[in-house]
Amino acid sequence: ETGEIEAVLHDHPTVNDARVIVHEDAEGGKRLVAYIVSEDANPADLETHCAERLPSYMVPTAYVPLTVIPLTANGKLDRAALPVPGDDRAEVAHTPPATAAETAVVEVWQQALGVERIGTTDRFFDRGGDSIRAVAVVGALRGRGYSLSVRDVFEQRTAAGLAALIDSRPRLVGAARATAPFTLIGEADRARVPAGAVDAYPLGQVQLGMVAELMAGNSRNNYHTVISKRIKDDRPFDEEALRAAVRAVSARHDTLRTSVHVTGYSVPMQVVYGESQLPITVYDYRGIDLVEGEKELTDRVDEERAALFDLTTAPLLRVSIYLESDAAWWLTLTTSHVIIDGWSTHTLEMELVTTYRQIRDTGTPAAYQRPPVRYADVIAGELESLDSAADRDYWHSVVSEYARLVPPVAWAGASGTTPEQYGVDVPVADLADALRARAAEADVPFKTLMLAAHLTVMSRLTDETAFHTGVVFHARPEAVGVERVIGMHLNTLPFPYERGARTWNELLTQVFRQETEVWAHRRYPLPAIQRQSGAGQRLVDVFFNYIDFHQVDTELVDTGTGVSQAPNEFGLAVHAYGDRKLGIRTNTGLLGRAHAEQLAGMYRAVLESIAAGLAGDATEAFLPSADQAGAPAAGHVAEPGSGVLAHEL
């Protein structure tokens, strides 16, 4: 029991804080590792202290000194931010801020990263930084009068480096203002807005593309999404508290009171209403056995997937509750992807559960601090980007100088048959510690490492020296609180890649440099790039998406079970689920099942090579043998729609 070991360590006179975890290496070996915050303790002394008080099997085999125990925004241990035993990150001394700018950066990092102490030599990505948290950092520092962008956070990795940069620039005058209601439309359109509307603004171009796919009339219902999560509870479900929570949360977010109109205005429009009643249905399955309960849940999810929204009528979201027992219930959100993305859905999920508990326990929700920005600001940013010659020229150069990635025609399934949707998962968890250590050594985000692995595999499918393939970015403005703004922020962009890196270290550096460059132009929508290219075919049919919903509190939400049905029109989608797994989602029209298994083997081989060391050869073929391609270690088939309760989110 690690809690007992931690208690013993806390009894040591020099130990201020301690956490103990079971560390598993790449070969599957396990050992106890103690992470220690101490003024003057040494490993030998700590080992003796534990050996005198604990049985031998409970004595840690490694003692890693830290300046502070990393915590998530929810106050839980951030295991991803813990250094691997022997990692140089464990030896970095705490350096307090010495200037006003350093103090500002350190304080903002502490808040954005959810950690108690940051030193000026700490590195943003080592402490759990990512693009969402970088946006929060930029917004908070701009609020303090400093001029910077997310690109600056990416390039100036340490707190000291970022502080020196922003201290050298003129201070900002006046706070940034949110887009005022109705300012993004003309007078003629304003006159057509119905009574009860509190704002209206153009539909984003990616949103419009989703509407087109949704209205295509095929049976897949692309971008009509159902996500169901099991909620752990300490009291029987309170329906009235849930209904009150839904009303409270709906009042906070424009998107939850929005309708979509392709016609009727000078441009496709979204209209925000002052009030909109979210439909809520409660099903009581308490007392039903597990098999029957799963069947009932599956049937309800199928019904939700089949029942499309009238996009012209708000809201474009439904809530369903399935009561499992007095200790657990399922929260199902049926949404139109046109108005909400995955990060926002999980943010909404947590906000609903948290607000429900507040109302259930106290009668009222806690005070809500509304972000100073709204979804209208995302649309304003897109409109600004569409008018930018720099953004337009950048994407013209990408699509004209880099070839479109197309999977090998020979890898398609049998012709003349109806394409079947399916998936293959690639396990990554056993490599997680080593891969995170490699990302830290290269001083890049973990996402960059996974993207580099993806690009490596894609480069083995084409003879092109330089090509582009889809990578999902988000278009949130760089403002404080924007991570809490619910909406459809995603923009899949043609990411340029060029061969040439000899080692993994060179490749990770190259990919991160390219990510940083793309970031500055991320608001320019894919449909505009498509039109600008003049290509008669889809620019992007393969995309990579990194998914890490770290705002989810796993003590309330059971992330090990659930259902997620979110179809789209892309032929090949590769999702990196943090450091747990890669999910390959495709269809037999593009990739035959045997070739998808081969692809899974290639991903596994690349990741194993990166985990082994950054000096490794990045130019290898990484083509698995026939027996490796189908091996369980490489990947396993994950059929969409089967085994609802087994789907991992």
SEDREN-445923 format. One record per residue (C-alpha): x, y, z; residue in one letter. Coordinates in steps of 0.1 Angstrom, whole numbers, plus 5000, padded with zeros to 4 digits. Example, Ala and Ser with C-alpha at 12.3 -4.5 7.8 and 13.67 -1.06 7.14 Angstrom:
SEDREN-445923
512349555078a
513749895071s
end
This chain:
SEDREN-445923
500050005000e
501850314988t
499950535013g
501550355042e
505050405026i
504350775021e
503350805057a
506650655068v
508550885046l
506651185060h
507851085094d
511451145083h
512551485099p
513851625066t
511051525043v
508451795035n
506451595010d
506551254994a
504651034968r
505350674960v
504250504927i
504750164911v
507050234881h
506949984852e
509849974827d
509749884790a
510349524798e
507349504822g
509449504853g
508049684883k
509549874912r
508550124939l
509850474933v
509650744960a
509451114949y
510751334977i
510651704985v
513251745012s
515652005025e
518651775032d
517851405028a
519951155009n
518750824994p
520850605017a
519350765048d
515850745034l
516250375025e
517550295060t
514550485075h
512050285054c
513849955060a
513549995097e
509850045096r
508549855066l
508749495053p
511349455026s
508849434997y
507549785006m
510949965007v
511350184976p
514250104953t
514650464941a
514350804957y
513951094933v
514451444948p
512051714935l
511552074943t
507752024944v
505351734938i
503551804905p
499751824907l
497051854881t
494552134880a
492251914901n
494851874928g
495751514920k
499151374915l
500351454879d
502051124871r
502951244836a
505051524850a
507151294873l
510651234859p
511750884852v
514250774879p
517750884868g
516251164846d
518251484849d
515051674856r
515151544891a
518351724899e
517352074888v
517452314918a
514752554925h
515552914914t
513153174927p
512253474905p
514453784908a
512554044887t
508954164883a
508653984849a
510053664863e
507553684892t
504753734868a
505753444846v
506253214876v
502853304891e
501053254859v
502752924852w
501852794886q
498152874880q
498052744844a
500052424852l
498352364885g
501552324905v
502552494937e
506052604929r
507952704898i
511552804895g
512953034868t
514952754853t
511952524851d
510952434815r
507352474804f
506952134787f
508751944815d
506152074840r
503151954819g
502752244794g
500752204762d
499052434737s
495852474758i
497952574789r
500152794767a
497052994756v
496153034793a
499653164800v
499553414772v
496053544782g
497053584819a
500353764811l
498653994786r
496154074813g
499254194833r
500354424805g
502954204788y
503154154751s
503653794739l
502153514718s
501853134722v
504853104698r
506953294724d
505953034750v
506952754727f
510352914717e
511353044752q
511052724771r
512152834806t
510453084828a
513553294828a
513753304791g
510153404786l
510453674813a
513553824797a
511753834763l
508554004776i
510554244798d
512354364767s
509154464749r
506954774754p
504054714778r
500454684766l
498154964772v
494554884780g
492954544784a
491854344753a
488054364748r
485754084738a
483654104706t
480454294714a
477154134704p
476054174668f
479254354658t
480254084633l
477154114611i
475654394590g
472454594596e
470454394571a
471254064588d
470754224622r
467154314612a
466453944604r
467553804637v
464553674656p
463253814689a
464853654719g
468353644703a
471153814722v
473853774695d
474453654660a
477753604641y
478853414609p
479253044609l
482952944608g
484052784576q
484952454593v
481552454610q
479952504576l
481852204562g
480551994590m
477052104582v
477552004546a
478751654557e
475851624582l
473351714555m
474851474529a
472051224537g
474150914542n
473450674571s
476650764590r
475351094603n
478851254603n
479351514631y
476351394651h
478051284683t
477051074713v
479351054743i
478350864774s
480450854807k
479950664839r
479750904869i
480850764903k
478750904931d
478650894969d
474850954972r
471750844952p
471051044921f
469051364926d
467151444894e
466051794904e
469651894912a
470751764878l
468051964860r
469052284880a
472652224871a
471852194834v
469852524835r
472752694854a
475452574830v
473352654799s
473053014810a
476853044811r
477652944776h
476553094743d
477152774724t
474552584744l
471852834733r
472852854696t
471052764664s
472652734629v
471252884597h
472752804563v
470153024545t
468153324554g
471053564559y
473753714537s
476153454550v
475653124569p
474853234605m
474753114641q
472253284664v
472553294702v
469453304723y
469053444758g
467253134769e
467152774756s
465852464774q
468152164771l
466151844768p
466751604797i
465651244799t
466251014828v
466150634825y
466150414856d
468050084851y
468750014888r
468149654896g
468749534860i
471649284856d
474849394838l
474149224805v
470549374802e
471849714814g
474449724787e
471849624761k
469549904773e
472350164772l
473450044737t
469850074724d
469550434739r
472850534723v
471650394690d
468450594693e
470450914700e
472750854671r
469750824647a
467851124660a
469451424642l
468951784653f
467052054634d
470052284632l
467852594630t
466352524664t
468352584696a
469752404715p
471852154696l
472451934726l
470451674746r
471251534780v
470351174790s
470851004824i
470950634829y
470750524865l
472950224871e
472750214909s
472750444939d
476550464935a
476850534898a
474950684868w
475750754832w
475851104817l
475151094780t
475651414759l
474151404723t
475651704705t
476051854670s
479851864664h
479052184645v
478852384677i
481152184701i
484451994700d
485951724721g
487751944746w
484652154751s
482451844755t
484651714783h
484752064799t
480952064798l
480751724812e
482951824842m
481152144847e
477751974847l
478951704873v
480651964895t
477652204894t
475251914900y
477151824932r
477252184944q
473452214940i
472751874955r
474951944985d
474252314992t
471152404972g
472952654949t
475852644924p
479152804934a
479753154920a
480853144884y
483553364870q
482653424833r
485653434810p
486253774794p
486053614759v
483253434741r
482953204711y
482253514690a
485953594696d
486953274678v
484853374648i
486353724649a
489853564649g
488953354618e
487653664599l
490853854608e
492953564595s
490953534563l
491953904556d
495553834564s
497853824534a
500553654556a
498253364565d
497053334529r
500553324515d
501753084541y
499152824533w
499552874495h
503252794499s
502452474519v
499952324494v
502052424463s
505452314476e
504451994495y
502651704479a
499351574492r
499851254512l
497850964497v
498050614512p
499150344488p
496450244464v
497549884467a
496749894504w
492949944498a
490549664505g
488749454479a
487149664452s
483449644445g
482449604481t
480949854505t
483650014526p
483449904563e
484450134592q
486849974617y
489750054640g
493049914652v
494650024686d
498350034692v
499350004729p
501750274742v
501350264780a
504350024785d
506550274767l
505150584784a
507850654809d
510650614784a
508850824757l
508151104782r
511851094792a
512851124755r
510451424750a
511951594780a
515551534767e
514551694734a
512751974753d
509551924733v
505951854743p
504951494744f
502451564716k
505351664694t
506951324699l
503751144690m
503351364659l
506951294649a
506250914651a
503050964630h
504951164603l
507650904603t
505150624596v
503350834569m
506750904552s
507150524547r
503850524527l
504950764500t
507950834477d
507551204481e
510451384497t
508251664510a
504551614517f
501651754538h
499151564559t
496451674583g
497151764619v
494351894642v
494952234657f
492652454678h
491852814669a
491252954705r
492353314708p
495253384731e
493253514761a
492753434797v
490053184804g
489653074768v
490152714777e
486752734794r
484852874764v
482652594750i
482552584712g
483952424680m
487552544680h
489152274658l
490952334625n
492552044607t
495452184587l
497852054561p
501052004581f
504252024560p
506951754564y
510251714547e
512651414550r
516151474561g
516451414599a
518951144607r
518251094644t
515251114666w
516651414682n
516951594649e
513451484639l
511751604672l
513551934669t
512451974632q
508751884639v
508552114669f
509952394648r
507352324622q
504552314648e
505652654661t
505552794626e
502152654618v
500752774651w
501053134640a
498753064611h
496352814627r
493253034625r
493053024587y
490352764580p
490952454560l
488052514536p
489652844525a
492952664520i
491152404499q
489552664477r
492752864473q
494552554462s
492252504433g
492452124438a
489451924427g
490151664453q
490151674491r
493451834504l
493351634536v
492051274539d
494551164566v
494851344599f
496551314633f
494951424665n
496451434700y
493851394727i
494551464763d
491551584782f
493451664814h
490551864828q
488551544836v
488551444873d
488951074873t
487651044909e
484251154896l
484351024860v
485150664853d
487350704822t
487950324819g
484450274805t
482150474782g
481050514747v
482050764721s
480550774686q
481751074666a
482050984629p
483551214603n
484351194566e
488151154568f
489450834553g
492250774579l
492250924614a
495150854638v
494350954674h
497050964701a
495350924735y
498051074756g
500550814765d
498050524767r
497550424731k
497250514694l
493950454677g
493850404639i
490350464625r
489750394588t
487650204563n
488349904541t
487950124510g
491150304519l
493050034540l
492449664540g
492349514575r
495749344570a
497349664560h
495949854590a
497549584612e
500749634593q
500450014599l
499949944636a
503149744637g
505050034620m
503750274647y
504850044674r
508249984659a
508850364655v
507850434691l
510050154704e
512950294685s
512350654699i
511950514735a
515350344731a
517150674727g
517251004707l
520450904690a
518550624672g
518450604634d
515250784622a
515850674586t
515050304591e
512250144571a
510250034601f
508349784580l
507249494602p
507449134590s
504248954582a
504148774615d
504849104634q
502149284616a
499349084631g
500849024665a
498849144696p
501749354707a
501449564676a
497749634677g
494249494682h
491149554662v
488649794678a
485349774660e
483350094664p
479950024679g
480849684695s
481149634733g
479849974743v
481049954778l
484549854768a
485250164747h
487950384763e
487650754761l
end
